[in-house]
Amino acid sequence: MVFTEISDRIESAVETVAAPFSDPVIRLGVTGLSRAGKTVFITSLVANLLDRGRMPGLRAASEGRILAAFLQPQPDDTVPRFDFETHLAALTGPEPHWPESTRAVSELRLSLRLRPGGLLGGWRGPRTVHLDIVDYPGEWLLDLGLLDKDYAAWSSETLARLADRPEAAPFLAALAAAESAAALDEPAAKALAASFTAYLERARDAGYSDCSPGRFLLPGELAGSPVLTFAPLPRPAAAPRGSLWREMARRYDAYRSKVVRPFFRDHFARIDRQIVLVDVLGAIHAGPRAVEDMRRAMAGILEAFRPGRVGWLAGLVGIRRVERILFAATKADHLHHSQHKRLTAIMAALMREARDRADFAGADTAAMSIAALRATVEERVSHGGQPLDCVRGRLLDGGREAAFHAGDLPENPAAILAAARQGAENWLDADYGAMIFAPPRLALRPGEGPPHIRLDRAAEFLIGDRL
């Protein structure tokens, strides 16, 4: 085991030392919680980098310095390829539909042929920069916060959150019938873990974010294994060998060491740039408690990142840090553009603690509201004799066209955060709606990617300096 770890480190160091003598590579991590739009973001980003007619905010594109863009096989043969072509066909076909959500780690390499800029650009030949985009299932992100928590701490925090959630009632009833200090009974342990998993699914559907452990929701090849057969328990005064508590703690530790830590080591620890996609509007629609839960979940996730700049010597020995992090509120096309600034301000306020930590460590951070694929158009309607700014799109359910006004977001984000932190049941003076739109039917002209909102500005922040 020790020899394998040493060998892996040597191999990583050799690859890193060789990097300055090959084409530069940017590793962009695309992360976010469920339904934040990771698959659509990657698909639209790649499509708009291949056909850059809608990317004026990316300076290398607007200045004509991107001579060509082309897809190549990703360098890691053990990671599935992001199925860009299938996802793009889903979004741009005759009957467009949203692609399937991320269910496993995948990767895609986009190579950009660049003409150097500046006064000496004419004296240097074109160069190639590789953009490796790594997609992670949103549910797995939640596990990163477990790395520094033992079973007792995780159980205590989880049970405290469940106490006032109706979705947890069946699990809490099953838990009341269990005895932490009793001898392990495997069928009973499996039933308890299954009840806890069912709670996580209900909580996710209700708009809660912190539904950990994430692999319980997307188990993959681990389905049914002991490493996914545990649940939080109240700590007993004494836990003898062979007790339910001791076995649950052992499985929790195995989950951290055999599932979470390798995932972090093999993928997250190699990221240069990071975008965190957040469905802020969905959380606001779900209510104050969902907003507070999302804030805590994202803060916990980002504790696992290692933001900050790395000197050239540290880079040569394989130490990597996230240099830039973008916090993006998705689905900005569900709001009239007059409210985008308010959505961005709420995004920034929600991530304040995480941003401060990242800024202090030396990383560049930004908050933005975006729509990777614009599914609506804006219009003004008359409501009660007064003009009302709306968006219009094709509804996912039924396909008919409908105008929609989500509600006026407050100018001061504190109005949202205060109610969330206080655990309010509902918003006191506002009602925020939600509607699910289908992708628009597109007729793209040559050289144009799918329509979007600020995708070009997001790309400029994340990779523009390296182009």
Beta strands, then each sheet from edge to edge (+ up, - down):
strand 1: 25-32
strand 2: 66-72
strand 3: 106-114
strand 4: 127-135
strand 5: 273-278
strand 6: 324-329
strand 7: 364-369
strand 8: 376-383
strand 9: 386-394
strand 10: 401-404
sheet 1: 2+ 3- 4+ 1+ 5+ 6+ 7+
sheet 2: 8+ 9- 10+
end
